[in-house]
Every structure is written in structure tokens, then in C-alpha cells.
């Protein structure tokens, strides 16, 4: 019965997030977005000695607001985590799939011609298909920060390459087996 209620809560949160961002964007953020940006990345585990979890992520963002050289974006994150933990010298499978709303702040400056340098920070609230990592909870946060180079090859299209640091955790004091990961991010942006 407990598993059924966790799945129901996860499904409800995912559907609510998708509906708010897709069908009611004016309610979520008072701006009309004229672009879509897709970022894909592979982040490999680092720093923690007993947590060997890699992340395959897809982020879909839309620019929502611009102010004082910063752009604010809203979107969704899909993650596929793969790996294991070895807390208490016991190997525990930590494979999971997560989905949830995301927000991003980007600071961008021109470097030369069509090449721009960015610094971005994003946060996602994710609902997982099971407790993640092992001994964790079925929900968590993913924070990312890192530099990105963007080449705007046409007026409406650009590609980018970034190097991201990621921290994932439940944000709690107990049952919070967080992990860190680093890796490359490839992005594509199209304006309408």
C-alpha cells in the first residue's frame, strides 16, 4: 500500500508540473517565450568515495525574463541515474528515473563575433520512480552550475557546449545520501 501511495504522489506531481509549464505558462511566469533550448549531458560521479552514480540528463528550457544582463528560464528536467552506493560496505543499486520542473539563471557576454561566453546556474525538483539514491527518498533536488560557450550560427539558432558541476540531494538532514557529478553539456537553442 505504501508503494502505491508514493507512485500516486509522484505521478500527480509530474502531471501538475507538466500542465503548469505547458498549458498555463502565463500563470507560472508572466512572459511570452519565443524560444526552446534543449540541453543534454552526461555527468560522471566525483568527490564522494562511496557513491558511484552517473547522470544522463535532458533539460528543456524557455527564456521567461531578462533583466540587467541576466536571463531567467523555466523548464523541465528528465534524468536517468545509473550506479550504486557502498555505504556500510554494502553495495546498493541506485538506478532511477526522475522528472520535474526546473529553473535556470544565465549570465551571457559576447566574446567574438557569434561566440558568447555564459555562466549558468539551474535547479530542478525531481520526482523519481523509486527511492534515490539507495536509502534516500523518491524525490530530490538537482543543482547545476558551470560555464558554457555558445555559437549563434544564425539569428534564430545556436549550439553550445558547457562543463557542469552538479549536486543532487533530498535537502533533508536524515536519509539524504547526496552525490556530486561533473561533465559536459551539449545544447541547442531555437527562437521562433
C-alpha positions in Angstrom: 0.0 0.0 0.0 2.9 2.4 0.8 4.4 1.9 -2.7 1.1 2.7 -4.3 0.8 6.0 -2.4 4.3 7.0 -3.4 3.7 6.3 -7.0 0.4 8.2 -6.9 2.2 11.3 -5.4 5.0 11.0 -7.9 2.6 10.8 -10.9 0.4 13.7 -9.6 3.5 15.9 -9.1 4.8 15.1 -12.6 1.5 15.8 -14.2 0.9 19.0 -12.3 4.4 20.3 -13.2 3.9 19.4 -16.9 0.5 21.1 -17.0 1.6 24.3 -15.3 4.6 24.8 -17.6 2.9 23.6 -20.8 -0.7 24.7 -20.6 -0.5 27.6 -18.2 2.9 29.3 -18.9 1.4 32.8 -18.1 0.5 31.6 -14.6 3.9 30.2 -13.9 5.8 33.2 -15.3 4.4 36.4 -16.8 6.4 36.3 -20.1 5.9 35.0 -23.5 8.7 32.7 -24.5 9.8 32.7 -28.1 12.4 30.0 -27.9 13.1 26.5 -26.8 16.5 25.3 -25.6 17.4 21.6 -25.2 20.5 20.6 -23.2 21.7 17.0 -22.9 24.5 16.0 -20.6 26.4 13.1 -19.2 27.7 13.8 -15.6 30.1 11.4 -14.0 30.4 10.8 -10.3 33.1 12.6 -8.3 34.2 13.6 -4.8 32.1 11.2 -2.7 34.1 8.0 -2.1 31.1 5.7 -1.6 28.7 7.0 -4.2 29.3 5.9 -7.8 26.3 7.4 -9.6 26.4 8.9 -13.1 23.6 11.0 -14.5 22.2 11.2 -18.1 20.1 14.4 -18.2 17.9 16.2 -20.7 16.8 19.8 -19.8 14.2 21.7 -21.9 14.1 25.4 -21.2 12.3 28.6 -22.4 13.5 32.1 -21.7 11.0 33.7 -19.3 12.5 37.0 -18.4 15.6 39.2 -19.0 17.0 41.8 -16.5 20.3 43.5 -16.0 22.3 41.2 -18.2 20.7 38.0 -16.7 18.2 35.8 -18.4 15.8 33.7 -16.4 14.5 30.4 -17.8 11.8 27.9 -16.9 11.6 24.3 -18.0 11.6 20.6 -17.3 14.4 18.1 -16.4 14.5 14.4 -17.2 17.2 12.4 -15.6 18.4 8.8 -15.8 20.7 8.0 -12.9 22.8 4.9 -13.1 25.2 3.5 -10.4 25.4 2.3 -6.9 26.4 3.3 -3.3 28.6 1.4 -0.9 27.5 2.9 2.5 28.3 0.5 5.4 30.3 -1.6 2.9 27.1 -2.9 1.3 26.7 -2.4 -2.4 23.2 -0.9 -3.1 21.8 -0.4 -6.6 20.9 3.3 -7.3 19.4 3.3 -10.7 16.4 5.6 -11.1 14.5 7.8 -13.5 13.3 11.3 -12.5 11.3 14.1 -13.9 10.4 17.6 -12.6 10.2 21.4 -13.1 13.5 23.4 -13.5 14.6 27.0 -13.4 17.8 28.5 -14.8 19.7 31.8 -14.5 22.2 32.7 -17.2 24.8 35.5 -17.4 26.0 35.9 -21.0 28.7 38.0 -22.6 29.9 38.3 -26.2 33.4 37.0 -26.8 34.0 37.4 -30.5 31.5 37.7 -33.4 29.0 34.9 -33.0 30.7 33.3 -30.0 29.4 34.0 -26.5 30.5 33.0 -23.0 27.9 32.1 -20.4 27.8 31.2 -16.8 24.6 29.4 -15.7 23.0 28.1 -12.6 20.0 25.8 -12.5 17.9 24.0 -10.0 15.4 21.2 -10.5 12.9 19.5 -8.2 12.7 15.8 -9.3 10.3 13.0 -8.6 11.9 9.6 -9.0 10.4 6.2 -9.8 11.8 4.9 -6.5 13.9 6.0 -3.6 17.1 7.6 -4.9 19.9 7.1 -4.2 19.7 3.9 -2.3 18.4 4.6 1.3 17.2 8.1 0.1 13.7 9.4 -0.8 11.7 9.2 -4.0 12.2 13.0 -4.6 15.2 15.3 -4.6 16.9 18.4 -5.9 19.5 18.7 -8.6 21.6 21.9 -8.6 23.9 22.7 -11.5 26.5 25.4 -12.2 29.1 25.9 -14.9 30.5 27.8 -17.8 29.1 27.4 -21.4 30.3 28.6 -24.8 27.5 29.4 -27.2 27.9 29.8 -31.0 24.9 31.7 -32.6 25.3 30.5 -36.1 22.1 32.1 -37.3 19.8 34.8 -36.0 17.4 32.1 -34.6 19.7 29.1 -33.9 22.6 28.4 -31.6 24.6 25.4 -30.3 26.5 25.4 -27.0 29.0 23.3 -25.1 29.2 23.6 -21.3 31.1 21.9 -18.4 28.8 21.4 -15.4 29.1 20.6 -11.7 26.0 19.0 -10.2 24.9 18.4 -6.7 21.9 16.1 -6.1 20.3 15.6 -2.7 16.9 15.4 -0.9 17.7 18.6 1.1 17.0 16.8 4.4 19.2 16.2 7.4 18.3 12.5 7.6 18.1 10.0 4.7 20.0 12.4 2.5 22.6 10.4 0.6 23.6 13.2 -1.9 26.1 12.9 -4.6 28.2 15.2 -6.9 28.9 14.8 -10.6 30.9 16.7 -13.3 30.6 16.5 -17.1 29.9 18.1 -20.4 26.6 19.5 -21.6 25.6 20.0 -25.2 22.8 22.5 -26.0 20.7 23.6 -28.9 18.5 26.8 -28.9 15.9 27.7 -31.5 14.0 31.0 -31.5 10.5 31.4 -33.1 
